[in-house]
Amino acid sequence: MTQRRTDPPPPVGERPQDTPGFYAEAACRGADPALFFPTRSDDDFADHCLEAFAICESCPSAAPCREKGLSESYGVWGGLLRG
C-alpha cells in the first residue's frame, strides 16, 4: 500500500536545493504550494485543483513538469493530478 503524503510542502522560498531546473521559469513560482498538493479530505480540494490547473495551463514549464509528475505519487504536476 502506498502511503500518501500528509505533511504540507515547504513554503515558497524554502524549497530544497534539488528543485528541478524547469522550476526557474515555472508559472507556479511564488504560488502557494498547498494548491499543488491538495488533500482529498479538504473541503477545498476541487477548488485547489482547478486553481493549480489554471496556473499550469499558461506555464512555459508545463511539459517538463508533467514529465516529472509521472514519477511522483502525489500532487499537481504540469496540469496532471497524481494521487
Sine and cosine of phi, psi and omega as CSV:
sin_phi,cos_phi,sin_psi,cos_psi,sin_omega,cos_omega
0.00,0.00,0.78,-0.63,0.02,-1.00
-0.99,0.15,0.75,-0.66,0.02,-1.00
-1.00,0.04,0.75,-0.66,0.01,-1.00
-0.99,0.14,0.51,-0.86,0.04,-1.00
-0.94,0.33,0.76,-0.64,0.01,-1.00
-0.90,-0.43,-0.30,0.95,0.02,-1.00
-1.00,0.09,0.58,-0.81,-0.01,-1.00
-0.94,0.34,0.44,-0.90,0.05,-1.00
-0.93,0.38,0.30,-0.96,0.00,-1.00
-0.90,0.43,0.53,-0.85,0.03,-1.00
-0.88,0.48,0.40,-0.91,0.05,-1.00
-0.83,0.56,0.68,-0.74,-0.03,-1.00
1.00,-0.04,-0.18,0.98,0.01,-1.00
-0.85,-0.52,0.50,0.87,-0.01,-1.00
-0.97,0.23,0.49,-0.87,-0.02,-1.00
-0.91,0.42,0.35,-0.94,-0.01,-1.00
-0.89,0.45,-0.40,0.92,-0.04,-1.00
-1.00,0.05,0.42,0.91,0.04,-1.00
-0.86,0.51,0.73,-0.68,-0.02,-1.00
-0.84,0.54,0.54,-0.84,-0.03,-1.00
-0.85,0.52,-0.57,0.82,-0.03,-1.00
-0.91,0.42,-0.31,0.95,-0.05,-1.00
-0.91,0.42,-0.41,0.91,-0.02,-1.00
-0.87,0.50,-0.52,0.85,-0.02,-1.00
-0.96,-0.28,0.08,1.00,-0.11,-0.99
-0.94,0.34,0.60,-0.80,0.03,-1.00
-0.93,0.37,-0.35,0.94,-0.04,-1.00
-0.99,0.11,-0.10,1.00,0.04,-1.00
-0.84,0.54,0.81,-0.58,0.00,-1.00
1.00,-0.01,-0.20,0.98,0.04,-1.00
-0.98,0.20,0.36,-0.93,0.03,-1.00
-0.92,0.39,0.88,-0.47,-0.02,-1.00
-0.85,0.52,-0.43,0.90,0.00,-1.00
-0.87,0.48,-0.44,0.90,0.05,-1.00
-0.89,0.45,-0.54,0.84,-0.10,-1.00
-1.00,-0.08,-0.09,1.00,0.04,-1.00
-0.72,-0.69,0.86,0.52,-0.05,-1.00
-0.95,0.31,0.42,-0.91,0.06,-1.00
-0.98,-0.18,0.79,-0.61,-0.06,-1.00
-0.84,0.54,-0.49,0.87,-0.01,-1.00
-0.98,0.19,-0.16,0.99,0.00,-1.00
-0.95,0.30,0.71,-0.71,0.02,-1.00
-0.87,0.49,-0.44,0.90,-0.03,-1.00
-0.99,-0.10,0.26,0.97,-0.07,-1.00
-0.80,0.60,-0.80,0.60,-0.04,-1.00
-0.89,0.45,-0.67,0.75,0.00,-1.00
-0.90,0.44,-0.66,0.75,0.02,-1.00
-0.90,0.44,-0.68,0.74,0.03,-1.00
-0.88,0.47,-0.72,0.70,-0.01,-1.00
-0.89,0.46,-0.64,0.77,0.03,-1.00
-0.91,0.41,-0.66,0.75,0.04,-1.00
-0.90,0.44,-0.70,0.72,0.01,-1.00
-0.87,0.50,-0.63,0.78,0.01,-1.00
-0.90,0.43,-0.62,0.78,0.04,-1.00
-0.92,0.39,-0.70,0.71,-0.01,-1.00
-0.89,0.46,-0.56,0.83,-0.07,-1.00
-0.85,0.52,-0.56,0.83,-0.03,-1.00
-0.97,-0.22,0.19,0.98,-0.12,-0.99
-1.00,0.07,0.77,-0.64,0.05,-1.00
-0.95,0.31,-0.24,0.97,-0.01,-1.00
-0.98,-0.22,0.20,0.98,-0.09,-1.00
-0.86,0.51,-0.68,0.73,-0.06,-1.00
-0.89,0.45,-0.79,0.62,0.03,-1.00
-0.92,0.39,-0.50,0.86,0.04,-1.00
-0.92,0.40,-0.71,0.70,0.02,-1.00
-0.87,0.49,-0.66,0.75,0.03,-1.00
-0.88,0.47,-0.68,0.73,0.06,-1.00
-0.88,0.47,-0.63,0.78,-0.02,-1.00
-0.88,0.47,-0.43,0.90,0.02,-1.00
-0.90,0.44,-0.40,0.92,0.02,-1.00
-0.99,-0.16,0.06,1.00,0.01,-1.00
-0.98,-0.21,0.41,-0.91,-0.02,-1.00
-0.97,-0.26,-0.07,1.00,-0.14,-0.99
-0.45,-0.89,0.64,-0.77,0.12,-0.99
0.93,-0.36,0.08,-1.00,0.08,-1.00
-0.98,-0.21,0.85,-0.53,-0.07,-1.00
-0.78,-0.62,0.95,-0.32,0.02,-1.00
0.85,0.52,0.54,0.84,-0.01,-1.00
1.00,0.05,0.09,1.00,0.01,-1.00
-0.96,-0.28,0.82,-0.57,0.02,-1.00
-1.00,0.00,0.84,-0.54,0.04,-1.00
-0.94,-0.35,0.63,-0.77,0.08,-1.00
1.00,-0.04,0.00,0.00,0.00,0.00
